[in-house]
Amino acid sequence: MIEDYYVKPSTVDRVRASWLAPQIESYLEWLEAHRYSRLIVYRRLPLLFHFGEFAQEKGCKDVPSCKAYIKEFVSQWLEQHGAKAKMAVAVRKHAIDAECGVRQMLQLACKEPVTRNRRRRPFPLESEVPGFAEYLQSERGFAASTIRNYRRHLDEFAQYLSRIGISSFRQLSPAVLAAFIVQYRPKVAPRTRLGFCCHLRVLLRFCYREGITTRDLSGAVGTPQIYRLNDVPRSITWDEVRCMLEAVERRAIRGRRDYAILLLLVTMACGHMRSRS
């Protein structure tokens, strides 16, 4: 089962060496049987492995004794991985994944009923903009994944309004929207920023249509310019080339193939540089 998610044999060997490897395997089978997405499995596999190491350091010798350390592990996991998250919603997702994944694995191993995290928070800004979620689903016909993106972006906007003390959409102004976008811009990638600005304009047009705001403020939210391939680096150093080649796991068939492709690219690049000089 682990081989379905990891290509490198060294990574598979490392997970299999964990003292909780049988419990991790059983939990993977449970996730697959309950139709969890591969993305969730990819997120939870590393933290399950690290929880095994954490519990072993705490002196745990059996699965039931691990339960006492779930909260402490989640706090440590957030210190290590939450710092990389630039948005509060991402930090909360890290915490939910860590606690829920470990708790479910231990419940399954102890033959207890496995609780699933089905609590749904209300749609962001539902009290200030009632009916917006239904509008996205029924009138616009957006897919569930698109509505989840709206939820994530508007949750960040709602937190910003709460921080600056705005409790009503009638207090919104172009200056407030511009200040938020300036603050939000460094936190996310250009395409995420583009999607957020589109979502915010849809929200503001809906507010004007429903009489929540006295004027249409969607024009105050500009469209960020995204240039094709603007984030591709021009080149990498020779040290980075060596690190890249050394990182390829050549014990696997795919790894040998990838190594051959990369080595060919490096050789051609060297030949091109010599011909130009």
N, C-alpha and C positions, 0 to 999 in steps of 0.2 A: 504493500500500500504506500509506503514512504517513497518508493521509487517513482510513483506516479507524480510526485510533486517536486522531487529533487533530481537533477540530472547528474551532478557530480557524485561519484562513488564515495569520495572522502566525506561529503556531507551526510550521505546515507549511513556510512560507518559510524560517524560521530553521534547521530541520533540513536542508532541502534545500540550504542555503547552505554546510553543512559540507563540508570536503574529503573526509570519509569517507562522504558521503551514499550513493554507489553501494553501498559495502560494508554500510551499515546497511540499505538496501532489500533486498539479497540475503539478509542475515541474517534479516530479518523474514519473508521468503518461506520460508526454511529452518525457522524456528520454527513457522510455520503448517503446513508440510508434515509436520512431526514431531509435530503435535497438542499443542503447548504451550498452556497456558491463556492467556487474554487477560490475566489478572492478572499472569502472569510477563512478558508482553510489555510491559505498562504499566510495570512496575518497571524493566525493562532499557532501554527506549528512552531515557529521560533520561540514564542513565549512559553509554550509547554516544555520545551527542552530546557530553557533557562530556569523555569520553575523547578525542574528536577534537580539541577545543580544547586539552586538556592536552598531547597529543602534538605539536600544532602549536607550542605554546609551547616545547617541548623541542627544537624544530628538526627534527622528523621530516618527511621529504618523500616517503616511500614507506611502504607498509603493513608490509613485513618489519621495518623499523627500529622500529616501534611496540612490538614484543614486549618489548623491554628495559625498557619503562616500565610494564608492567602492575602489578607489585607496588607501585611508588611511587604510581601512581594510586589503587590500592585503599586505601593508607594515607591519602592525602589525602581520598578519598571518605568514609572512616570518620570522619575528624576533622570533616568538615562535616555528615554525615548520621547518623553513629553516636551523636552527642551527643543527638539527639532520641529515640533508642531508650531506653526506661526499663528494659528487661530484657536480660540477657545473651544470651538466645536470639535476640532481635531484632537485636542487633549482629552476631551470627554470620551471620544471614540476609542482612544488608546486605553482609558480606564475601563470602559465597558468590555472591550475585547479581552483584556487581561483577566479581569475578575470572572467574567462569564465563562471564558474558555477553561480556566483552571478549575472553577467550581463544577462545571459540567463533567470534566474528565474524572475528577475525584468521586463525584456522585455515581457515575457509571461504574467506576472501579469498585466502589463499596456496595454495588447493587442496590442503590437508593433511587427513588424517582428523580429523573433528571428534569430540573426546572429550566424553562426556556425564557429568555428575556423578551417578553412581548409588550412591555409597557411603551405606550406611544405618547410622546409629548404633544401638546397642542401645537397646531401650526403657528409659526412665528407671526406676531402682530395680529393674531386672530381677533383680539378684543378691540384693537384700533381699526382694523380693516376686515370686518366680518364678511364672509362669503368669498374671500379671495381664493382659498384652496378649492372650493367647489367650482369657481369660475375657471380655474386652470384645468380642472378635470373634465367638466361638462361642456363648457363653451369653447375652450381652446383645444380640447381633446388631447392634452399632453399625456405622454406615457408616465408610468410610475417613476421611472428613473429620472425623467426631467423634473417631475415635481419634487423628488428628493433633492435635486440640485437647487431648486428654488428654496426649499426648506433650509438647506445649509447656508446659503447666501443671506437670506433674510434674517436668519438667526443672528448672524454677525451684525447686520444692520440694526436689529432690535437692541442688541447689547450696547452698541454705540449710542443710540438715542437715549438709553437708560443712563449711560455714564455722563452724558452732557445735560441731563435733566429735562429732556423733551418728552412729555407725556401725551401729547396730542399731535396728530398730523397737521393740524391747522397752524402749528408753530414751525412747520418746515419752511425752508427758504432755499434759494439757489446757493447761498453762502454755506448753509449747513450741509447740503449735499456735496458741495465741492470740498469742504473740509474733510468729510468722511472719505471721499474717494482718494484724496491726497494721503490720508492716514492709512487707508486700506491698500494702496497701490504697492508699497514695498513688500507686503506680506505674501503676495501670490504671483504666480506666473502670468505672463501677458494674456494667454488664452483664457485663463480663469478670470482675470480681470475683465476681459471682453464679455464673457458670459454673465458675470455679475452685473455689469452696466446694462445689459439687455434685460435682465430680470428686474432690475430696479426701475427701468423705464416702463415695463409692463405694469408693475405695481402702481406707479404714479399715475399712469393713464387710467387705470381702474379706479383709483381714488377720486380722480376728477370726474369720471363718468358717474360714480355713485354719490357725488356731492360731499365726499369726505374732506376734500380740499377745495378751496374756492378758485383755484387756477391750475392749469396743467403744468406741472413742474418737470415733466419728462424731458423737455428740451434743455433743462439745466444739466442733464447727465450726458456727457459726450461719449463718443465711440472711440476707444483707444485704437491706435494704428498698430497693426501687426504685419511685419514684413516677413515674407517667406524665407526660411532658413536663417533668420537673423540671430538665432541662439546657437547655431552650429559653430564650434571653435574653429579658427583658421588653421591651427596646427597643434600638435602636442610635442613635448620634449622627448629626447631619446630615453631619459629615465622612465618616462611614462610609457614609452613603447616597450621597454624591457619588462616593466611591471605588468603590462597588459599581456605579453606573451607568457610570462611566468604564471599568471593567474589562470590560464587555460588548463583544465583537467584533462590530461592526455590519456588517462586510463580508459575513458569512455570513447565510444565511436564518434559521437558528436563533437567531443573535445578535440580529437585528432583532426576531424574535418575543419573545425573552427581554427585550429592552430595553423593548418596548411593554408587556409584562406588569408589569415592575418600575416603569415610569413611571406606569402606572395605579394600582398599589398605593400609591406615594408620594403621588400626587395625592389619592386617596381618604383617605389617612391625614391629609393636611393639611386637607382639608375637614372631616373628623371633629373634628379638634382645634379648628378655628375655630368649629364649631357648639357645641362644649362650652364654649368661652370666651365 
